[in-house]
């Protein structure tokens, strides 16, 4: 009788150990899946950041319509994961300094994508490669998004014209995909607007309205992009030879229907400030509307 009880107890222990092992494995797989997919974070209402804030990879930060994000002096929002800030015309998302007279340092997005093959993308632009077009917009839709946002009170750390930083921006995006649509940039002090490098970008229907902004749209080092229906208004009195509209280098894409009304542009041969003969504005071909 005692021997039979021992066998039953032994079997129960083995079953419990096996069940615990299965639960531990399930928990491990669940945790691994969470690590791969990342967490979803949300900003809404009023959010104050007095120190640099980092969205780690692979987390996604969602910002709700009507949210006001207020950042301390020289604070940056750093995105190593993904950011989706979708406001509306009625409830825009506002990024601004937390203190009156203060300036924050912008949003820096660090992606992990390989640089786009600009020679391969040229086939899409030149000959209508539907596969590359589909790939481009899939990347854009799955990337970082800013819609109906207002960016104000941005500056370099020194706040001085002599240290103007033309190779940084209110939004910087590296090795990733970015859409900036229906946004407004104002009170940008000796600083850039949108800078992208080794990336895909769509920037449409944005307004850059500040007399000290440098390079409102800046795409360099293997960039594929569409810049359309943007308005750049600047009345800079200093360094008028520096581009304050659209600047590109190693860039494949289209810049169409943009309005560049700035001091530097008016002193140049053509609105983009390039050393090229005047020509008619390029219009987006059918099917390439970023909306």
C-alpha positions as CSV (number, residue, x, y, z in Angstrom):
1,X,0.0,0.0,0.0
2,X,2.8,2.4,0.9
3,X,4.6,1.5,-2.3
4,X,1.6,2.4,-4.5
5,X,1.2,5.8,-2.8
6,X,4.8,6.6,-3.5
7,X,4.4,5.8,-7.2
8,X,1.3,8.0,-7.4
9,X,3.1,10.8,-5.6
10,X,6.1,10.5,-8.0
11,X,3.8,10.7,-11.0
12,X,2.1,13.8,-9.6
13,X,5.5,15.5,-9.1
14,X,6.5,14.6,-12.6
15,X,3.3,16.1,-14.0
16,X,3.7,19.3,-12.0
17,X,7.3,19.6,-13.1
18,X,6.3,19.1,-16.8
19,X,3.5,21.7,-16.4
20,X,5.8,24.2,-14.8
21,X,8.3,23.7,-17.7
22,X,5.5,24.2,-20.3
23,X,4.4,27.4,-18.5
24,X,8.0,28.7,-18.3
25,X,8.5,28.1,-22.0
26,X,5.2,29.8,-22.8
27,X,6.2,32.8,-20.7
28,X,9.6,32.9,-22.3
29,X,8.1,32.8,-25.8
30,X,5.6,35.5,-24.9
31,X,8.4,37.7,-23.5
32,X,10.5,37.2,-26.6
33,X,7.5,38.1,-28.8
34,X,7.0,41.3,-26.8
35,X,10.7,42.2,-27.2
36,X,10.4,41.6,-30.9
37,X,7.2,43.5,-31.4
38,X,7.9,46.2,-28.8
39,X,5.5,48.1,-26.5
40,X,3.0,50.8,-27.6
41,X,3.4,54.0,-25.6
42,X,1.0,56.9,-25.8
43,X,1.2,60.6,-25.1
44,X,-2.0,62.6,-24.7
45,X,-3.1,65.7,-23.0
46,X,-0.1,67.8,-21.8
47,X,3.3,66.1,-21.6
48,X,6.3,67.9,-20.1
49,X,9.8,66.5,-20.8
50,X,12.6,68.2,-18.8
51,X,15.2,65.7,-19.8
52,X,16.0,63.8,-23.0
53,X,13.4,61.2,-23.6
54,X,14.2,58.0,-25.7
55,X,11.8,55.7,-27.4
56,X,13.8,52.4,-27.4
57,X,13.8,50.0,-30.3
58,X,11.4,48.3,-31.1
59,X,8.8,50.4,-29.1
60,X,6.3,52.7,-30.8
61,X,5.3,56.1,-29.4
62,X,1.8,57.2,-30.4
63,X,0.8,60.8,-29.8
64,X,-2.9,61.6,-29.8
65,X,-4.6,64.5,-31.5
66,X,-4.6,67.7,-29.4
67,X,-1.6,66.7,-27.4
68,X,0.8,69.4,-26.3
69,X,4.4,68.1,-25.8
70,X,6.5,70.7,-23.9
71,X,10.2,70.2,-23.7
72,X,12.9,71.8,-21.5
73,X,15.9,73.8,-22.7
74,X,18.1,71.8,-25.0
75,X,16.0,68.7,-24.5
76,X,15.7,66.2,-27.4
77,X,13.1,63.6,-28.2
78,X,15.2,60.6,-29.4
79,X,13.5,57.8,-31.3
80,X,15.3,54.5,-31.7
81,X,12.0,52.7,-32.3
82,X,9.1,54.4,-34.1
83,X,7.0,57.5,-33.6
84,X,3.4,58.2,-35.0
85,X,2.1,61.7,-34.3
86,X,-1.2,62.0,-36.0
87,X,-3.1,65.2,-35.2
88,X,-6.0,66.7,-37.1
89,X,-6.7,70.1,-38.6
90,X,-9.0,70.8,-35.6
91,X,-6.7,69.2,-33.0
92,X,-3.1,69.6,-34.0
93,X,-0.3,68.2,-32.0
94,X,2.0,70.9,-30.6
95,X,5.7,70.5,-29.8
96,X,7.1,73.5,-28.0
97,X,9.4,74.8,-25.2
98,X,8.3,74.2,-21.6
99,X,9.5,77.7,-20.6
100,X,8.8,81.1,-22.0
101,X,11.8,82.2,-24.0
102,X,13.2,78.7,-24.0
103,X,14.3,76.5,-26.9
104,X,14.4,72.7,-27.2
105,X,16.7,70.7,-29.6
106,X,14.3,68.8,-31.8
107,X,13.5,65.1,-32.6
108,X,16.1,62.7,-33.7
109,X,15.1,59.4,-35.3
110,X,17.7,56.6,-35.5
111,X,16.6,53.8,-37.8
112,X,18.2,50.5,-38.7
113,X,17.3,50.4,-42.4
114,X,20.0,50.0,-45.0
115,X,20.3,53.1,-47.2
116,X,17.9,52.9,-50.2
117,X,19.4,52.0,-53.5
118,X,18.9,55.3,-55.3
119,X,19.9,53.9,-58.7
120,X,17.2,51.2,-58.4
121,X,14.6,53.9,-57.4
122,X,15.6,56.0,-60.4
123,X,13.9,53.4,-62.6
124,X,10.6,54.1,-60.7
125,X,10.9,57.8,-61.3
126,X,12.2,57.6,-64.9
127,X,10.3,54.6,-66.3
128,X,7.4,54.0,-63.9
129,X,8.6,50.9,-61.9
130,X,5.4,49.9,-60.1
131,X,7.2,47.4,-57.8
132,X,9.6,50.1,-56.5
133,X,6.7,52.5,-56.1
134,X,4.8,50.0,-54.0
135,X,7.9,49.3,-51.9
136,X,8.4,53.0,-51.3
137,X,4.9,53.7,-50.0
138,X,4.9,50.5,-47.9
139,X,8.0,51.7,-46.2
140,X,6.6,55.2,-45.7
141,X,3.3,53.9,-44.3
142,X,5.2,51.6,-41.8
143,X,7.7,54.3,-40.8
144,X,7.6,57.5,-38.7
145,X,4.7,59.8,-39.2
146,X,4.0,63.4,-38.3
147,X,0.6,64.8,-39.5
148,X,-1.0,68.1,-38.5
149,X,1.7,69.0,-36.0
150,X,3.1,72.4,-35.0
151,X,6.8,72.7,-34.1
152,X,8.0,75.8,-32.4
153,X,10.8,77.2,-30.2
154,X,13.7,75.2,-31.7
155,X,17.3,76.2,-31.7
156,X,21.0,75.2,-31.6
157,X,22.5,74.9,-28.2
158,X,24.4,78.2,-28.5
159,X,21.5,80.2,-29.9
160,X,24.0,82.2,-31.9
161,X,24.1,82.9,-35.7
162,X,27.9,82.3,-35.7
163,X,27.3,78.7,-34.7
164,X,24.4,78.1,-37.1
165,X,23.8,74.4,-37.6
166,X,22.7,73.8,-41.2
167,X,23.3,70.0,-40.9
168,X,20.8,69.5,-38.1
169,X,17.1,69.9,-38.0
170,X,13.9,70.2,-36.0
171,X,13.2,66.6,-37.2
172,X,16.2,64.5,-38.1
173,X,15.8,61.0,-39.6
174,X,18.6,58.6,-40.3
175,X,18.3,55.1,-42.0
176,X,14.5,55.0,-41.7
177,X,11.3,56.2,-43.4
178,X,9.5,59.4,-42.7
179,X,6.3,61.2,-43.6
180,X,5.8,64.9,-42.6
181,X,2.4,66.2,-43.8
182,X,0.3,69.3,-43.0
183,X,2.8,70.5,-40.4
184,X,4.0,74.0,-39.4
185,X,7.4,75.1,-38.3
186,X,7.9,78.4,-36.6
187,X,10.4,80.2,-34.3
188,X,13.2,78.0,-35.6
189,X,16.4,79.8,-34.6
190,X,19.5,79.3,-36.8
191,X,18.5,75.7,-37.3
192,X,17.1,73.4,-40.0
193,X,13.6,72.1,-40.7
194,X,13.5,68.5,-41.8
195,X,16.8,66.7,-42.3
196,X,16.9,63.1,-43.7
197,X,19.9,61.0,-44.6
198,X,20.0,57.4,-46.0
199,X,16.2,57.4,-45.8
200,X,12.9,57.5,-47.6
201,X,10.8,60.6,-47.1
202,X,7.5,62.2,-48.1
203,X,7.0,65.9,-47.1
204,X,3.9,67.5,-48.3
205,X,1.7,70.5,-47.5
206,X,4.0,71.8,-44.8
207,X,4.7,75.5,-43.9
208,X,8.1,76.7,-42.8
209,X,7.6,80.3,-41.6
210,X,10.6,81.8,-39.8
211,X,13.2,84.4,-40.7
212,X,16.1,82.4,-39.2
213,X,15.4,78.9,-40.5
214,X,18.1,77.2,-42.6
215,X,17.4,74.5,-45.1
216,X,13.7,73.8,-44.6
217,X,13.9,70.4,-46.4
218,X,17.3,68.8,-46.5
219,X,17.8,65.3,-48.1
220,X,21.3,63.9,-48.5
221,X,23.4,60.8,-48.6
222,X,21.1,58.3,-50.5
223,X,17.6,59.7,-50.1
224,X,14.5,58.8,-52.0
225,X,11.8,61.4,-51.6
226,X,8.7,63.4,-52.6
227,X,8.6,67.1,-51.7
228,X,5.3,68.7,-52.8
229,X,3.0,71.6,-51.9
230,X,5.3,72.9,-49.2
231,X,5.6,76.6,-48.4
232,X,8.8,78.2,-47.2
233,X,8.7,81.8,-46.1
234,X,11.8,83.4,-44.7
235,X,13.2,86.9,-44.5
236,X,16.7,86.1,-43.3
237,X,19.0,89.1,-43.1
238,X,22.2,87.2,-42.5
239,X,24.0,84.6,-44.5
240,X,21.7,85.0,-47.5
241,X,23.8,82.7,-49.7
242,X,22.9,79.7,-47.6
243,X,20.0,77.7,-49.0
244,X,16.8,78.2,-46.9
245,X,14.4,76.3,-49.1
246,X,15.1,72.7,-50.4
247,X,18.6,71.2,-50.4
248,X,19.4,67.8,-51.9
249,X,22.5,65.7,-52.5
250,X,22.6,62.1,-53.6
251,X,18.8,62.4,-53.8
252,X,16.3,60.7,-56.2
253,X,12.7,61.9,-56.2
254,X,10.5,64.7,-57.1
255,X,10.1,68.3,-55.8
256,X,6.9,69.7,-57.2
257,X,4.5,72.6,-56.6
258,X,6.5,74.0,-53.7
259,X,6.5,77.7,-52.9
260,X,9.8,79.2,-51.9
261,X,9.5,82.8,-50.9
262,X,12.7,83.7,-49.1
263,X,15.6,86.1,-49.2
264,X,18.1,83.5,-50.3
265,X,15.8,82.1,-53.0
266,X,15.0,85.5,-54.4
267,X,18.7,86.1,-54.8
268,X,19.2,82.8,-56.6
269,X,18.7,81.9,-60.3
270,X,15.7,79.6,-59.5
271,X,13.5,79.1,-56.5
272,X,15.5,76.1,-55.2
273,X,18.6,78.1,-55.1
274,X,20.4,75.8,-57.6
275,X,22.8,76.9,-60.2
276,X,20.5,75.8,-63.1
277,X,18.7,77.7,-65.8
278,X,15.0,78.6,-64.9
279,X,12.5,76.0,-65.8
280,X,8.8,75.3,-65.4
281,X,7.7,73.7,-62.1
282,X,7.6,69.9,-62.1
283,X,4.2,68.5,-61.3
284,X,3.6,65.1,-59.7
285,X,2.6,62.4,-62.2
286,X,-0.7,60.7,-61.8
287,X,-0.6,58.1,-59.1
288,X,2.2,59.7,-57.1
289,X,0.0,62.0,-54.9
290,X,1.4,61.5,-51.4
291,X,-2.1,61.7,-50.0
